[in-house]
């Protein structure tokens, strides 16, 4: 996915990786490390916090200048698109150059008009099944279907 980001954003220099708290932030840190390793690309990392079941309040762990930058919003699993849609809210008034989304696992049950730009794995599931991503410290340990 880091290579895809570089290909799709060739020539861009301003990046903000916005991980949705906990798992999304761990994935964002991993992507950030890969972007530095592959291309020496410096990025800013912030954490987006919201209640995924009732995402009315969305907050960032710190404010950053997003003017004319590429924002990549990162989460672990995309189910309906609701979390990604609400998590974009704090960035809309900052005039970014573009906003892209990245998820480790996509489930294709979109009920909101959000489709991830970068997907680690697409999985066909029923609405009753759930995908869990487990993180430990600064790494993703695994993902499983229940």
N, C-alpha and C positions, 0 to 999 in steps of 0.2 A: 504494500500500500504506500510505503514511503517513496518508492520509485514512481508510482502513478502520480503522486502529489507533485513530484519534481517535473515529470513530463507535462502534466496539465498546467503547470504554473511556471514554465520556462521563462527565465528572465526576471521573475518577481523577486524582490528582496525583503519585503515587509510581511512577516507571517505572525499570526497569533493563533496558537493552539489552545482551544477552550474545551477542557475535559469536563464532562458532566460528573459531578462528585463521585468519589470512590472509584469504581471500575473505569469510568471514562477518563478520569485523571491519570490513572495508572497507564492506560493505553496511550494517552496523549504524551506522557513522559517517554514511553517506549518509542513512539513515532519521532519525538523530538531528538532522542539519542541517535536514531537511525539517520535522520536528516543531517545531523552534524557529522556522523561517521561517513556517510555516502558523499555528501556534497559540501561539507563545512558550513552548512546553512544555519545561521543563528535565528532562533525563533523565541517568541515570548510565550510563556505558559501560564494560563490562568485556570481557575476552577469555577464552574457554574454550579450553583446549588439551587435545587427546587424539589418540592414534593412531587414525585412522579405520578401519584394518584390524583393529586389536586394541585396542579402547577400554577396557582395564581401568583405567588410571590417567587420571583427569580432574582438571585443575587450573584455577584461576582466576588471572589475573595479579595480582589484589588482592582482598582480602575487602571486602565491602560489606554493609550492613544491608538485607536483603530482606524484613524483617518487614512484612506487610500491604501489600506493593508488587506491582505488575504486572511480571512478568518476561517479556520477549520474547526467546526464544532464536532466533538468526538464523544461517542457513547458506546456502551458495551453491546446492547441488543436493541434493534429497532423492531417494535411490534406494530403499533398503529401509526407512528409518526408524530404522536401527540407531544412526547417529551422533546423531541428535536424542534418542533414548531414553537413551543413555548420558550425553549432555551435560547432561541434566536432573538427574543424580545429586547434584551439589554443592548444589543448591537445595532439595532435599526436606526437609532439616532446618531450613531458615531461616524456615519458616512464611509463604510469600508469599501474597498475596491470590489471585492466579491466575498460571498459567504458560501462555504462548501461544508458538506457533512460527511463524516466517516463513522462507520460502525463495524464492530468485530463480527457480529452475526446479524443478518437480516432475515425477518420472518415473512415478509410479503403479505401482511394483513393490514395494509394501510387504509385508515379511515380518514386521514388528514393528508393534505396535498404536499407531502414531503417524501422524497425518495433519496436515499443516501447516494452521494457521489462516489464514495469509496467503500467497498464492502469486502470484508475478509472472507466470509462464507455465507451463502444464501441457503436457507434450510426450509423445506416445505414442512409445515406443521399444521395441526388442527388448532382451532381457537382454544381448546381446553388444555393444550400442552404449553409448557413454559420452558424457556431456556435460561439457565443460570450460569453466570460467569463468576468464577472464584479467583480472587486476587489475594496475594500474600505479600505484604511489604510493597515493593516496587515492581512486582512482576505478576503476570497473569498465569495462574496455575492450570487453568483449564475451563472448559465449558461443557455443560451437559444438558440433555433434554429430559424433562420429567413430565 
